[in-house]
């Protein structure tokens, strides 16, 4: 999508970098993972336009310490020590610890706000979503996209900014779908039931038309998209396991949007976990006889 001119050049911008993790289809078989969780999430981070260079500089400084990095950062490959990151598995224990410590320090020190909408897929199916008449094409990514974009737009409004969105490109059909979500929300507003979503103080279509500037796809080589890849995975994983190392460091360093807004605004601006009733029940039942 071509870049739209900012009708008010003096009005600053807030940038939202989005990536996704997990299957977007509600009826796809459960994902078999070592951690045992099954999610879909869209998210990444928010950054003030004027702070982008600081993030790029910090990433370049981290990479200077590791000349072995010859490919875009991709957390799944890094953690599994495969493909272009198989070299991590050949490091000594001390050097491997130094790599991950440095990476977490980089992520925790940049001037961004991690954000995401994380949907528990079993919980989504248990609610009956995607099964009702007319719901068959309502993929998880549409729900997650609308939620994370609206929360980002609300934050932009609070800051007197407009919102520009960047997303990681995939195949042409998926790219068109994501940009279609953007066009729909900018034109018609949120697609959720007005009564059920009233407690979240949803923005109106007029609000979106003013606040949303445009959307632009980026490939995996984009430096900031590489950071979004790690942020969305860490937030998704941390939604189930608060002790997950990268998530814990981000949370403790105040890098999540939930801790960067007033506590009374956290329910409508913070990281959103969706359809987590089954997860909460499982946590509550642990240790019971």
C-alpha positions as CSV (number, residue, x, y, z in Angstrom):
1,X,0.0,0.0,0.0
2,X,1.5,3.4,-0.9
3,X,2.4,5.7,1.9
4,X,-0.4,8.3,2.5
5,X,0.7,11.9,3.2
6,X,0.4,13.0,6.8
7,X,-2.4,15.7,6.7
8,X,-0.7,17.3,9.7
9,X,3.1,17.1,9.1
10,X,3.8,18.5,12.6
11,X,1.8,15.8,14.3
12,X,4.3,13.1,15.5
13,X,3.9,9.5,14.6
14,X,3.8,6.3,16.6
15,X,5.0,3.2,14.7
16,X,3.6,-0.3,15.3
17,X,5.7,-3.2,14.1
18,X,3.8,-6.5,13.8
19,X,4.7,-10.1,13.4
20,X,2.8,-13.2,14.2
21,X,3.4,-16.6,15.9
22,X,1.2,-19.7,15.8
23,X,-1.5,-21.0,13.4
24,X,-4.2,-18.5,12.5
25,X,-6.8,-21.2,11.7
26,X,-9.0,-22.1,14.6
27,X,-9.7,-25.6,13.3
28,X,-6.1,-26.7,12.6
29,X,-4.8,-29.6,14.7
30,X,-3.1,-28.6,18.0
31,X,0.5,-27.6,17.7
32,X,2.9,-30.1,19.4
33,X,5.5,-28.1,21.3
34,X,7.9,-28.8,24.1
35,X,6.2,-26.1,26.2
36,X,2.8,-27.7,25.6
37,X,0.9,-24.4,24.8
38,X,-1.1,-23.7,21.7
39,X,-1.6,-20.1,20.7
40,X,-1.9,-17.6,17.9
41,X,-0.6,-14.1,18.5
42,X,-0.1,-10.9,16.6
43,X,2.2,-8.3,18.1
44,X,5.6,-6.8,18.4
45,X,6.3,-3.4,19.7
46,X,5.4,0.3,19.5
47,X,8.1,2.9,19.0
48,X,8.0,6.7,18.6
49,X,9.1,7.5,15.1
50,X,11.9,9.7,16.5
51,X,13.3,6.7,18.6
52,X,13.7,4.3,15.7
53,X,17.3,5.2,15.1
54,X,18.2,4.4,18.7
55,X,16.7,0.9,18.3
56,X,18.6,0.3,15.1
57,X,21.9,1.5,16.7
58,X,21.4,-0.7,19.7
59,X,20.8,-3.7,17.4
60,X,23.9,-2.9,15.4
61,X,25.9,-2.7,18.6
62,X,24.7,-6.1,19.7
63,X,25.5,-7.6,16.3
64,X,29.1,-6.2,16.4
65,X,29.9,-8.6,19.3
66,X,28.7,-11.6,17.2
67,X,30.2,-11.5,13.7
68,X,28.8,-15.1,13.3
69,X,25.4,-13.4,12.7
70,X,25.0,-13.5,8.9
71,X,21.2,-13.8,8.6
72,X,18.2,-11.8,9.9
73,X,17.5,-12.6,13.6
74,X,14.8,-15.2,13.9
75,X,14.1,-16.3,17.4
76,X,12.8,-19.8,16.5
77,X,16.0,-20.7,14.7
78,X,18.1,-19.0,17.4
79,X,16.5,-21.0,20.2
80,X,16.6,-24.3,18.3
81,X,20.2,-23.6,17.1
82,X,19.3,-24.5,13.5
83,X,19.8,-23.2,10.0
84,X,21.8,-19.9,10.0
85,X,22.0,-20.1,13.8
86,X,23.4,-23.6,14.2
87,X,26.7,-21.9,15.3
88,X,25.0,-21.0,18.7
89,X,25.0,-24.7,19.5
90,X,28.7,-24.9,18.9
91,X,29.6,-22.2,21.4
92,X,31.0,-23.0,24.8
93,X,28.6,-22.9,27.7
94,X,30.1,-19.6,28.8
95,X,29.9,-18.0,25.4
96,X,26.4,-19.3,24.8
97,X,25.3,-17.7,28.1
98,X,27.1,-14.5,27.1
99,X,25.2,-14.4,23.8
100,X,21.7,-14.9,25.4
101,X,22.5,-12.5,28.2
102,X,23.6,-9.8,25.7
103,X,20.5,-10.4,23.5
104,X,18.2,-10.0,26.5
105,X,20.0,-6.9,27.6
106,X,19.6,-5.4,24.1
107,X,15.9,-6.2,24.0
108,X,15.3,-4.8,27.5
109,X,17.2,-1.5,26.9
110,X,15.5,-0.2,23.7
111,X,12.9,2.6,23.9
112,X,9.9,0.6,22.8
113,X,6.7,-0.8,24.3
114,X,6.0,-4.5,23.6
115,X,2.4,-5.2,22.7
116,X,0.4,-8.2,21.4
117,X,-2.9,-9.9,21.4
118,X,-2.4,-13.6,22.4
119,X,-5.3,-16.0,21.7
120,X,-5.4,-19.4,23.3
121,X,-6.5,-21.6,20.4
122,X,-8.2,-24.4,22.5
123,X,-10.1,-21.6,24.4
124,X,-11.1,-20.0,21.2
125,X,-12.6,-23.3,19.9
126,X,-14.2,-24.0,23.3
127,X,-16.1,-20.7,23.0
128,X,-17.5,-21.9,19.7
129,X,-15.8,-19.2,17.6
130,X,-15.1,-20.2,14.0
131,X,-17.9,-22.8,14.1
132,X,-21.0,-20.6,14.0
133,X,-22.8,-19.9,10.8
134,X,-21.0,-17.1,9.0
135,X,-17.8,-17.5,11.2
136,X,-16.0,-20.0,9.0
137,X,-13.7,-17.3,7.5
138,X,-13.2,-15.3,10.7
139,X,-9.6,-16.4,11.3
140,X,-7.7,-15.8,14.5
141,X,-5.6,-13.2,12.9
142,X,-8.5,-10.9,12.2
143,X,-9.5,-10.9,15.9
144,X,-5.9,-10.4,17.0
145,X,-5.2,-7.7,14.4
146,X,-8.2,-5.6,15.3
147,X,-7.5,-5.8,19.0
148,X,-3.8,-5.0,18.9
149,X,-4.3,-2.2,16.3
150,X,-7.1,-0.6,18.3
151,X,-5.1,-0.6,21.5
152,X,-2.1,1.0,19.6
153,X,-4.4,3.6,18.1
154,X,-5.8,4.5,21.6
155,X,-2.2,5.0,22.8
156,X,-1.4,7.1,19.8
157,X,-4.4,9.2,20.6
158,X,-3.3,9.6,24.2
159,X,0.1,10.8,23.0
160,X,-1.3,13.2,20.4
161,X,0.1,11.1,17.6
162,X,-1.1,9.2,14.5
163,X,-0.3,5.5,14.0
164,X,1.6,3.9,11.1
165,X,1.7,0.1,11.0
166,X,4.5,-2.1,9.6
167,X,3.9,-5.9,9.2
168,X,6.1,-8.8,8.1
169,X,5.2,-9.7,4.6
170,X,4.4,-13.3,3.7
171,X,2.7,-14.6,0.5
172,X,0.7,-12.2,-1.7
173,X,-2.7,-13.6,-0.4
174,X,-1.7,-13.2,3.2
175,X,-0.4,-9.7,2.6
176,X,-3.7,-8.7,0.9
177,X,-5.6,-10.2,3.8
178,X,-3.7,-8.2,6.4
179,X,-4.0,-5.0,4.5
180,X,-7.7,-5.7,4.0
181,X,-8.1,-5.9,7.8
182,X,-6.4,-2.5,8.0
183,X,-8.7,-1.0,5.3
184,X,-11.8,-2.5,7.0
185,X,-11.0,-1.2,10.5
186,X,-10.1,2.3,9.1
187,X,-13.3,2.5,7.1
188,X,-15.8,0.8,9.4
189,X,-14.2,0.5,12.8
190,X,-14.1,-2.6,15.0
191,X,-16.1,-5.7,13.9
192,X,-16.9,-7.0,17.4
193,X,-20.3,-7.0,19.0
194,X,-20.8,-3.4,20.3
195,X,-22.5,-4.5,23.6
196,X,-19.9,-7.0,24.5
197,X,-17.0,-4.7,23.7
198,X,-18.4,-1.6,25.3
199,X,-16.4,-2.1,28.5
200,X,-13.2,-1.6,26.4
201,X,-14.3,1.8,25.2
202,X,-13.9,1.0,21.5
203,X,-12.8,3.7,19.1
204,X,-15.3,4.8,16.4
205,X,-14.8,4.6,12.7
206,X,-14.2,8.4,12.7
207,X,-11.4,7.9,15.3
208,X,-9.7,5.3,13.2
209,X,-9.9,7.4,10.0
210,X,-8.0,10.2,11.8
211,X,-5.6,8.1,13.9
212,X,-4.5,5.5,11.3
213,X,-2.1,6.8,8.8
214,X,-1.3,3.7,6.6
215,X,0.2,0.2,6.6
216,X,3.4,-1.0,5.0
217,X,4.8,-4.5,4.5
218,X,8.5,-5.3,5.4
219,X,10.5,-8.4,4.8
220,X,12.5,-10.4,7.3
221,X,15.7,-8.4,6.5
222,X,14.2,-5.3,8.0
223,X,16.0,-4.6,11.3
224,X,13.0,-3.5,13.3
225,X,10.9,-6.4,12.1
226,X,13.6,-8.8,13.5
227,X,13.0,-7.2,16.9
228,X,9.2,-7.6,16.5
229,X,9.7,-11.3,15.8
230,X,11.3,-11.8,19.2
231,X,8.9,-9.5,21.1
232,X,5.7,-11.3,19.9
233,X,7.1,-14.7,20.6
234,X,8.3,-13.7,24.1
235,X,4.9,-12.1,24.9
236,X,3.0,-15.1,23.7
237,X,5.2,-17.6,25.6
238,X,5.2,-15.4,28.7
239,X,1.4,-15.2,28.7
240,X,1.5,-18.9,29.8
241,X,4.9,-19.0,31.5
242,X,6.0,-15.8,33.3
243,X,9.3,-17.3,34.0
244,X,10.3,-17.6,30.3
245,X,13.6,-15.9,30.3
246,X,13.2,-13.2,27.6
247,X,9.6,-12.4,28.7
248,X,10.7,-12.1,32.3
249,X,13.5,-9.7,31.4
250,X,11.2,-7.6,29.2
251,X,8.6,-7.4,32.0
252,X,11.0,-6.6,34.7
253,X,12.6,-3.9,32.6
254,X,9.3,-2.2,31.9
255,X,9.3,-2.9,28.2
256,X,5.7,-4.1,28.0
257,X,3.1,-1.6,27.1
258,X,1.0,-2.8,30.1
259,X,3.5,-1.3,32.5
260,X,4.0,1.9,30.5
261,X,0.5,3.2,30.8
262,X,-1.5,4.3,33.8
263,X,-2.8,1.3,35.8
264,X,-6.4,2.2,35.1
265,X,-5.7,2.1,31.4
266,X,-3.9,-1.2,31.3
267,X,-7.2,-3.2,30.6
268,X,-7.8,-1.3,27.4
269,X,-4.2,-0.4,26.3
270,X,-2.1,-3.3,27.6
271,X,-1.1,-6.7,26.3
272,X,-4.4,-8.6,25.6
273,X,-4.8,-12.4,26.4
274,X,-7.9,-13.7,24.7
275,X,-9.9,-16.9,25.4
276,X,-7.6,-17.9,28.3
277,X,-10.4,-19.4,30.5
278,X,-9.1,-22.9,30.0
279,X,-5.6,-21.8,30.9
280,X,-6.7,-20.1,34.0
281,X,-8.7,-23.1,35.1
282,X,-5.7,-25.3,34.6
283,X,-3.6,-23.0,36.7
284,X,-6.2,-22.9,39.4
285,X,-6.4,-26.7,39.5
286,X,-2.7,-27.2,39.9
287,X,-1.8,-28.7,43.3
288,X,-5.4,-29.6,44.1
289,X,-6.1,-33.1,45.4
